[in-house]
Amino acid sequence: MDWSPHLDVTFVRSRLRTTGRGKHIGSSSYFHIELIRTRPPIIDLLNATWHHFAAGPADYNVVKLQPPSRVSFLTYNDFASPFPVLARSLAVHLAPGTSRHTDYRNRANPPILHRKELLLPAGHALAADAADLTARLKARGAFANHRRIGTLDGWTRALREVGLALHRGEVVGW
């Protein structure tokens, strides 16, 4: 079946940015599924894209939008944990209609998510605690070298450098 890219990544990103939420890094923007659900036409387009490129139910909880034509569906384990670990991703390049599935579950140094409060809708139950943790970690200097903290090992090193540690997903040593 031919894929016709009905999803306009630039438009979707601009509509989601009107929420005042999202994590924006360079040309990429990240949004949690619960925020996206507040925009029914957008969730419908994303789910249609997911179902075209993936087998099985849409189990992603974060979407990464990279205009003009890339969208990634990210599945983080235990999003309620302070620093969710990326389990799987489906990266779709709409222009040529290609996709790549990546499984991170058995990797020794998987990507992790921090500053997750930015992805969530305002008032979400997890947002206040996540924002408080981010503020405390920022004050300690844990985000000083943002280029190396995107993986479990990098984040663990950054925390150790400011006198903290991760234990079962929680920050300890305050």
C-alpha positions in Angstrom: 0.0 0.0 0.0 1.3 3.4 -0.9 1.7 5.9 1.9 0.5 9.4 1.2 2.0 11.8 3.9 -1.2 13.4 5.2 0.6 14.4 8.4 2.0 17.9 8.1 4.7 17.9 10.8 5.3 21.6 10.7 1.6 22.3 11.1 1.1 19.8 13.9 4.1 21.1 15.8 2.9 24.7 15.5 -0.6 23.7 16.7 0.8 21.9 19.7 3.2 24.7 20.5 0.1 27.0 21.0 -0.5 25.0 24.3 2.6 26.7 25.7 3.9 23.2 26.6 6.5 20.8 25.0 10.2 20.4 25.2 11.9 22.1 22.3 15.5 21.2 21.4 16.9 22.7 18.2 14.4 21.9 15.5 12.8 19.1 17.4 9.8 19.3 19.7 8.6 16.6 22.2 5.0 16.3 23.5 3.4 13.8 25.9 0.4 11.8 24.6 -1.9 13.3 27.2 -1.2 16.8 25.9 -1.7 15.7 22.3 -5.1 14.2 23.3 -6.3 17.7 24.0 -6.2 18.2 20.3 -8.4 15.5 18.8 -7.7 16.1 15.1 -3.9 15.9 15.8 -4.1 12.6 17.8 -6.2 11.1 15.0 -3.5 12.0 12.4 -0.7 10.7 14.6 -2.5 7.5 15.3 -3.3 7.0 11.6 0.4 7.4 10.9 1.4 5.0 13.7 -1.0 2.4 12.4 0.4 2.7 8.8 4.0 2.1 9.9 3.6 -0.2 13.0 1.9 -3.4 13.8 -0.1 -3.5 17.0 -1.8 -1.0 19.2 -0.4 2.6 19.5 1.5 2.3 22.8 3.7 5.4 22.5 3.6 8.1 25.2 5.8 10.8 23.6 5.9 12.2 20.1 9.0 13.9 18.7 8.3 16.2 15.8 11.1 17.2 13.4 9.8 19.4 10.6 9.5 19.2 7.8 8.7 15.5 7.6 9.9 13.4 10.5 7.9 12.1 13.4 9.1 9.7 16.1 6.8 7.7 18.4 8.6 7.1 21.7 7.6 4.5 24.3 9.0 5.2 27.7 8.8 2.6 30.5 7.1 3.9 33.7 6.6 7.5 32.7 5.8 8.2 36.4 9.4 7.6 37.4 11.6 10.7 37.8 13.6 9.8 34.7 11.8 7.4 32.4 13.9 5.1 30.2 13.2 4.9 26.5 12.0 1.3 25.7 11.2 1.6 22.0 10.9 4.1 19.2 9.3 4.2 15.8 11.0 6.9 13.6 9.0 7.8 10.5 10.3 9.9 7.6 7.2 10.9 5.9 8.6 12.2 2.6 9.9 8.9 1.4 7.5 6.9 3.5 10.1 5.0 5.4 10.3 4.0 9.1 12.8 2.5 11.6 11.9 0.6 14.7 14.5 0.6 17.5 14.3 -1.5 20.7 16.3 0.0 23.6 15.1 -2.5 26.3 18.3 -4.6 26.3 20.8 -1.7 25.9 23.2 -1.1 28.7 23.0 2.7 28.2 19.5 3.6 27.0 18.3 7.1 26.4 16.5 8.7 29.4 14.0 11.6 29.7 14.5 14.5 32.1 12.5 17.8 32.4 9.4 15.7 31.6 7.2 18.4 33.1 7.6 20.4 29.9 5.9 17.6 27.9 2.9 17.3 30.1 -0.3 19.3 30.0 -0.5 22.1 32.6 -1.9 20.8 35.8 -1.0 17.2 35.1 -0.6 15.1 38.3 3.1 14.4 37.5 4.0 18.0 36.4 4.5 19.7 39.8 6.7 17.1 41.3 8.8 16.8 38.1 9.1 20.6 37.9 10.3 20.7 41.6 12.8 18.0 41.0 14.1 19.8 37.8 14.5 23.1 39.8 16.4 21.4 42.6 18.7 19.6 40.1 19.2 22.7 38.1 20.2 24.6 41.3 22.8 21.8 42.0 24.2 22.2 38.4 23.1 18.8 37.2 22.1 20.2 33.8 25.3 22.1 33.2 26.5 19.9 30.4 23.2 19.3 28.6 24.9 17.5 25.6 25.9 14.4 27.6 22.9 13.8 29.9 20.6 12.1 27.4 21.6 8.6 28.3 21.5 6.7 31.6 25.3 6.7 31.9 25.7 10.4 31.1 23.0 11.3 33.5 24.4 9.1 36.2 27.8 10.8 35.8 26.3 14.3 35.8 24.5 13.5 39.1 27.6 12.1 40.7 29.5 15.3 39.8 27.1 17.3 41.9 27.1 14.8 44.8 24.0 12.9 43.9 23.2 9.4 42.7 20.4 7.4 41.1 19.0 4.5 43.1 16.2 2.5 41.6 15.3 5.5 39.4 15.2 8.0 42.4 17.7 10.8 43.1 19.4 10.2 46.4 22.1 12.0 48.3 20.5 15.4 48.9 
